[in-house]
Amino acid sequence: MADDEPMQLITSFNDVFVVVASALLVFGTVWLTNTLPPWLIALICAALFWGLSEVFVRRRRMALPALFYSFGFIAALACAGFAAIPAMHGYSGASDVHIETRGLAWYLPQLVASYVGIAIGAVTYWRRFRVPATIALGVGGAVCLTWFLVLVAGQDYIGPMRVANIVAGLAIFVWALRWDAQDPQRKTIRSDVAFWLHLLAACMVTHPIFWALMPGYPIAVIAVFVLLTGISLAIDRRALMMSSLLYVISAILSVVVTSAATHALAVVAVVVGGALLLLSALWRPARAVVLKLLPAGWRARLPQ
């Protein structure tokens, strides 16, 4: 039997101490270098995150600092790319640039440079430090940047972007399953990489679907949640359920309020919380039932 999704987010309270100290160090560094060009400040921060990673990630293998530094390094390189393009054209600050006067096309080189920064940051950090969340952070950063581009472009692109978001999320979900298939017992770093990819894919797939269904179709929301619960049991991952939990609570609350029940929120909280606890206690038997419904070839690729 594979363990119940092992996730080492913190090794000791010293992790919290190091992260807080590192955040103060980065904040002070940015403050002291605020007279430098923005792209150079971002590169200094990236170098700082890398140096800290050499000590606290590569040597001491601290879990929470690894997550903080990987995010900071990728974000710093993305910011460096975004800020470098205006500097190359002689623009010194944000006051020189207005989307109303220059249009979306002016931002495209900056966004491309940010994509390149994210890619370089994720690949180099992963190859050096092997932090499981790095791949998901890189992909998630690219997704967030794309959403920024769509929101700036206007409301006409939001609908197609939601569809693209779901398709990309499903692709990441399949990719996460491939990582899982390489480690069915969940004893290596591949399982940790899969966990973060599943978390990213869950957010990308569930949110657009529930945005389309809420608040007009609460019963459909509940039905989708039940389907996601079955998928979660089959793959032995809880990310799909957790990412949709707020929506199903809202949907059940809508049904209860429609029925004119009193203390609706408390009732829904008790029902949903109790159901999830019961599912957690009976996860293995429930998963065994779901696995019996799948073809033998599929079961062989899933954690046992």
Summary of the structure (lengths in Angstrom):
residues: 304
radius of gyration: 22.3
end to end distance: 5.4
largest distance: 64.6
contacts: 916
relative contact order: 0.07
helix: 81%
strand: 0%
